[in-house]
Amino acid sequence: MSLRSDLHSHSSEFSGDASSTMEEMILAAIEGGLERICITDHVDYDPNYDDSIPFDAERYTRAIETMRERYGDQIEILKGVEVGEAHRYPKEYEELLKGDYDMIIASIHYINLPMGIHWTANEGKAIFTFAVDRIYRRYYEELKALVELGGFDVLGHFDHPRRYLLRLDHEDELIEEIIGMLVEKGIVPEINTSPLRKGVPETAPGKRILDMYRKAGGKRVTVGADAHNTKDLAYGFDTALQMAEGFTLGYFRKRKFIPLR
């Protein structure tokens, strides 16, 4: 089996950290033999975020419709978004949910973590360990609050800090609570292949969290490369298929989960 649906991608017109245009991404997906692509550009409400572009829903819809008119006979183009820290901006998030999206991913990219000056008294590995432990704890606290809010379809890159810290830390109690809520609410975790590009040997989430999800009764997953440029589309999908073994792979259209054959 080959996986021919990339359900997490970004374009430079609407995501400030992307370097390929929407049209370039879609053309690359067609050339790469994909059957469908979901454009999931960033929706961030904090104006202080790095590379943030204020989200214009009407302009975004027009761009997607234009791409469908040009290339809809060659590839299915799904309209998605990736909203960051939705639990901190409930009013803005509520308005976003009124849009006619095929899929809404919710993710945590930023955490509020007080930094004490006394941290500088430590050196080398000690301060790194001190910081990393707190980053992971705060990240999972934020992730829990996000899933408690709910309303979205897919939880993005479950153990996201691992992509940058290249180290696996776990808050088992928090993770179990989050997974329980995912199963209860019917929210689907994605298998995000972006850590593979950073030298991490597993996807996000990795096998350990996916096993916990399975044991809790979780059955469905999506797969996305989190590509911000054309060369990263469908990256690592062979590995993603291995990680998805035993789950129902699918995608969302009009906010409804559709299993892949």
N, C-alpha and C positions, 0 to 999 in steps of 0.2 A: 504493500500500500504506500502511495505517496500522498503527502499532505499538500493540498493546492489552495488553501485558504489562509491568508495572512490577515489576522483580525486586530492588529494593533500597529498603526503606522501614523506618521506625522508629516506635515507639509510646511514648507518655509513661509508660506503666506499667512499661516495662522498659528504656527508654533515657533517661537523665537529661537529654540535650540535645534531646529531642523535646517538642513542645508539643500534639500531638493524640493522643487515645487510639486504641487499636487499632480499636475499633468505628467511631470517626469516620473513620479512614483507609479502612476497608473500605467504609463507606457512600459516601465521596467517590469511591472507585474505581468503585463501581457506577454512581453518578450520572454519572461521566465516561466511561462506556462501556467500561471495561476488562474484558477476559475473565478476567484473573488478576492477582493481586498476591502477591508473596512478602514476608512480614514478616520482616525480618532484624535483629532487635534486637541491641544491643551485648552482647558478652561480653568484659569486661575484668577482668583478674586483679589489677592493681595498685590497691590501695585508695586511693592518693594521686591517682589520675586525677580531673580535674575532672568533675563531674556523673556520676560512676560510680555505677551501681546494681548491687549484688551480684546475679548472675544466679541465678535459681531455676528450674531446668529443669522441675521438676514443675508449678509454677505457670504457667510459660510454655506448657507443653503443654496444660494445662486451658483456658487463655485461647484458644488457637488452636482447640481442639476446640469450645469454646462458640461461637466465631464461625462455624465451619463448620456447626454445627447451625442457626444462625440465618440464615445467608446463603449457604450452600453451593449452593443451587439457583439463585443469581443470579450467582455469581462463583467461580472456583477460588481457594482460599486456600491458599497454600503456606507451609510452616513452615521458616523459615531462621534463620540467625544470622550476625552479623558479628563474628568473633573478632579481637581486636587483639593484635599482637605475640606470636603463639602460640609462636614459637621460643624465647621467654624463659621460658615456663611449660610445658614439655613434659609434665609429669605431669597438670596440669589439662587441657591440650589433649587428651591421650590419653583422658581420661575423657569429655570433650565429644564426641569422635568416636564414642562408643558410643550416642549419642542417635539417635532416628529422625527426622532432619531431611531435608527435601527438598533443601536446598542450604546449603552452608557457604561463606561468603565469609571470606577472611582479608585483613587490611589492616594497614598501618602508620599509626598516628596519633601516636605519641610516639617521640622519639629521645633517646638519652642523649648530650648534646653538652656537654662541658666549656666553660664560659664564663670566659675569662681577664679579670681586672680591667684588664689593659693594653688591652683592646679600647676602653675609654672614652677612650683617648688619641687615637683617630681621631675624625673629625667627619663628619657628614652622609653623603654618598654613599659615602665610603671605608669606613666601618664597615658600612654596609648591604651593600655588595658582599662584604666580607670575611666577614660572617656568612652571607649567602645561599649563597656557594660551598661553605661547610662544611656547611650544612644539607642541600643537595642531595647532597653526597657521602655524608654519614652516612645520609641517608634511603635511598639506593640500596644501601648496604652492608646495612642492616637488611632491605630488601626481598629482597635476594639470600639472606640467611640464612633468611627466611621461606619462600621458594620451595624452597630446599634441603630444608627440613623436609617440605614437601608435606602430603598427606593431605586437602586441602580441594578444593573444586570450582572456585571463582571467585576470582581475584585482584582485590581492590577498588582502584578509582581509582589506576591505575598511577603517574601523576606527580602525586601528591596535593599536594606543596608549592606547585605552580603555582596552586592554587585560592586560596591566601592571599597568596602573594608576587607574584602577577600578573606573573610573569616566567618565561621558559622557559630553564632551564639543563639541560645534559645531561652525563651521565657515560657516553659511548658504549660504552666497554668493559664496564662493569658492566651496562648495559641489554642489550647483546647476550648476555651470559652469562645474565641473567635470562630473556630471551625464549627462548633455547635450552632452558633447563630447563622453561619452561612447555610448549613443544611436546613435549619428551621425556616429561614427566609427564602430559600431557593436561589440564593446568589451563587453564581458560578465562579470559581477561581480560574484565572488563566494560567497556562503554562507559558511563561515569558522567557524567551531564549536569549535575551540581551546579556545576562551574566556570562554566557559562553564567549562573547566577544571580549570580555574583560579578563579572561583567564580563569574564571570560576568553572569547575568541572561539571556543574549541574545547572539546571534551569531555575527560575524563581516561580513557584517554590521548588525545592528539591525533593528528593525521594522521601525523606523523613516526614515532611509536612504532608505530602501527598498520601503517604501511608496512613497518617493520622486522619486525614479527610476521608479516606476510604473506609476506615474502621468506624468512623462516626456516621456512616451511611451516605457519604457523598458519592455521586455517580457521574456528574457531568463536568466537563472542562472545555475551555477554548484554548487556542494556541495563537500566539502573536510574537513577532520578532521585535516589536517596539522599535521599528526602523525609523530613523530620522534622515535617512538618505537612501538612494536607490540601491547601493551595494549591500545594504543590510537586510533588504527584503527577504523573508523566508529563511533567514540565517539559522542554522542549527536545527532544522526541522526533522532531520533523521533522529537526533537525540530527543526532540520533543515527542516524537511518536513512541519511542521507547518508554519515556516517562508517563505517557498517557495510556499505557497498556492496562486494560481492565476497566477503563472509564469510557463513557460515551462522549466522543468528540462531536462538537457542533458549533454552530454560529447563531447569531441573532439577526432576525429580520423583523422590523416593526415591533421590537421588544419581545419577540417570541423565540424561544430556543428551538432550533431545527437541527436534528442529528445529521451528521455526515454519514454517507454510506461507506 
